[in-house]
């Protein structure tokens, strides 16, 4: 799964506005970032590396496993495959845009 594919999938799931009402960035390291800003109306999904409420650091491969249901996000977090910086309550709501 490429960065462009992930960006488009999130754009589709978030649509004109989700229920997150926060901003989150998925940081895939050297592969880039996907930023979801649900504070804007309509919601913005792009690849800009801007300040957000919560940053989730994960590899593209691990993200693909989590998004497809092969990997449980809580287990990925406990195994150190997924790291959260900032507002942890935002990370707990990510099922709304990933699920």
N, C-alpha and C positions, 0 to 999 in steps of 0.2 A: 504494500500500500504506500503510495507516494504522498508527499506533502500536499500536492495539488488535490489529490483524491480525498484526503482527510478534510481539507479546507472546504471543498464542495459538499461533502457529506454533512459537515457541521452547519454549513450555510443552509442546506435543505432542512435539517432538523430544527434549527433555531427559527427559520422563517422570518417573518416580519417582527417577531418579538416573542421571546420565551417567557418563562416565569422565574428566571434566575435573578433578574434585577441587579446584577453585579457584573464585574468584568473578570475574565480568567484568561490566562495564557498557557498554552501547552508548549513547553520548551523541549524540542527534540534535539538539542545540542547543535552540532554542526549541520544537521539536516534542516534547521529552521524552526519557526514558531507558527502557531495558529492562535490568534487572539479573538476572543468572543467578548464583545462589549454589549451586554444586554441592558445597559443603562441608557443607551441611545435608542431612539425610536425613529425609523426601524432599527433593529439590532444590527450590529456590524460584526462580520466575520471576515478577517483578513490575515495577512502575514506580517503585520507591523510589530516590531519589538518595542512596545510602549508600556509604561507603568500600568499595572492592573491590581485588582483587589487580591488575587490569588494566582500563583504560578505553580503549575504542575510540571515537574521535570521527569521525563520518561523517554525511552528510546522508541523509534518508530515501530520496531518489531514488537516490543512489549505493548505499546499502545494498540496495535492491530489485534493482538491476542485479547486484550481487555475489551476492546470495542466489539469483537466477534463473539465474546462470551467464553473463549478458551481459558482465560485467566481471570480470576476473581480480583477486583481492584483492591479490596482490603488485604488480600494475601500478597499482592504485588507490592503494596505499601509496606507490609511487615517484612517482606523479603528484601526491601531496599531497591526494588526495581522501579518504584514510583516515589518521588519525593514532592512534598508540598511546602511551599513558602507563602507566607501571608495568611489571609483569612481562611482558616481551616473549615469554617462553616460553609464557605463557597464550595470547597472540594466535596463536602458531604452532599451537596445538591447536584453534582454533575450528572447523576443518572437522568436528570431531566433533559440534558442535551446529548447524552451518549446512548441512552436506552431507547 
